[in-house]
Amino acid sequence: MVDLSSAAAAPVTERDWTRGRPDAPLVVVYADFACVECAVANERLGPLPIRRVFRHFALASRHPRSLALACAAEAAGRQGAFWAMHDSLFADQAHIDDPHLWARAETLGLDLARFEADRRDPLVLSRVTEEVRVAMRAGVASTPTLFVHGQFHAGPPDAALLAALA
């Protein structure tokens, strides 16, 4: 655990993907939908009474489908289904090619033509890459990385962190 409170993640805004009660402990998660450890972190954080903010740390150099998955989640978000797509991507990381993304979008009841156009929109990619830049400035180097009370935690949350958040 490293104290990066002065360089911690950017302040949470209405632009962020957030879920949980506003008065719950805040956990900012930088993650990649193609990262197995991120799926573990998602599973561990799921039942906790926290306010979770998801931010992308999608690096194609580490996972070739990272950017495509991040853009798919953002496209789903434009139709009000970011968290549903988020959960679906982490629940089944073995099926992440385009036909599987279209099937997920269809299952979520999304307009497929709009989903496809949105995930290829340069503004969507710009949002994802900006979050990666912000993460790097905050000291993020791997996924998942969590910021909890201004403290930087690399890797899936361990038992001590989970207990502190419970």
C-alpha positions, -999 to +999 in steps of 0.1 A: +000+000+000+014+034-011+001+068+000-006+087-032-033+109-017-017+140-033-016+123-067-047+102-062-072+095-088-090+125-103-120+137-083-153+118-089-176+137-112-210+131-128-190+119-158-178+088-138-195+054-138-206+051-102-228+027-083-236+024-046-249+047-020-234+082-021-226+081+016-208+047+014-170+044+014-156+054-019-135+029-040-121+041-073-112+011-094-089+013-125-094-019-144-094-037-177-122-060-188-097-084-203-078-087-170-084-119-150-073-102-117-098-074-124-126-099-126-115-113-092-115-078-078-149-072-092-162-104-076-147-095-042-160-059-042-195-069-054-211-077-021-195-048-002-216-017+009-193+007-010-197+034-036-177+021-065-163+042-094-151+023-124-124+039-146-106+023-176-070+012-176-072-005-210-038-011-225-039-030-258-002-038-253-012-060-224-045-074-237-053-070-274-091-067-268-088-042-240-098-011-260-126-029-278-141-041-245-138-007-229-154+010-259-182-017-258-189-009-221-189+029-229-213+023-259-236+003-236-234+032-211-247+055-237-279+034-236-280+032-198-264-002-196-228+005-185-230-016-153-249-044-170-222-047-197-195-043-170-209-072-151-214-093-182-178-087-194-163-097-161-186-127-157-174-143-190-140-132-201-137-162-225-161-147-250-150-113-259-148-112-297-172-090-316-199-116-322-200-121-284-202-084-278-232-081-302-249-110-284-243-093-250-257-061-264-288-079-277-293-098-244-291-064-226-318-051-249-296-025-266-302-010-300-275-030-319-270-004-347-265+023-321-243+001-300-220-006-330-219+030-340-212+042-305-184+017-298-166+029-329-172+066-321-139+085-317-153+103-287-157+069-269-121+060-276-111+094-264-128+090-231-111+056-225-077+069-234-081+100-213-089+078-183-058+058-190-037+090-191-053+102-158-045+068-143-009+069-153-005+104-138-020+090-106+007+063-105-014+034-118+009+008-136-011-024-134-047-037-131-066-037-110-056-006-090-079+007-063-079+040-045-095+038-011-094+068+012-066+083-008-046+051-005-034+032-036-038-006-037-024-026-065-040-059-073-073-075-062-084-064-027-069-086+000-087-098+031-075-068+052-089-043+027-121-062+023-126-063+061-119-026+063-146-019+037-172-043+051 
